[in-house]
């Protein structure tokens, strides 16, 4: 790695050459199994997500994503391995985004590449029930939307005001003034917005070309409204 680093090794047993491939797979499987569980991930930029990782190294995003929403553990790149990172995943978010993972004292340490590194930590909230992974995903998505449930009075920075009713499934109904359908369904916020900490996106409740992004901060609904420029609310 550009300089000599010394190390020592102890033989733990003789090698069965015929079973070398199976040995390698067993070690990789054991490594992945250490990461198994449902993890709440908190990023340094304020974004949060939930991952389900099974013993084979399959990662499923149970919250917001802008890619396939699933990925398979691969060995981290050489330089990252030298820095202590163990696994690499990509494809669960959009093209060009990847994450590297390691465990430290039972905490999942993540770094997220999106043109620059963003750090994150994950806490295991429980073990994974592989047979119910789909139900797990629906439950987490439902829980995310349910946090926004209620009737909200919205005050925009330009002086406009409105009232929204949001149910636990993420359906938003405008109870005041609107120039569109007056209703919309929560969708994941766009990739760049997710990186900035926005969680949900809605459109269609106002006219074409208008959309809003939402997040909760200390129980307050934070909205930004796109109508050619951003208006905060």
Secondary structure, 3 states (H helix, E strand, C coil): CCCCCCCCCCCCCCCCHHHHHHHHHHHHHHHHHCCCEEEEEEECCCCEEEEEECCCCEEEECCCCCCCCEEECEECCHHHHHCCCCEEEECCCCCCCEEEEEEECCEEEEEEECCCEEEEEEEEEECCCHHHHHHHHHHHHHHHHHCCCEEEEEECCCCCEEEEEECCCCEEEECCCCCCCCEEECEECCHHHHHCCCCEEEECCCCCCCEEEEEEECCEEEEEEECCCEEEC
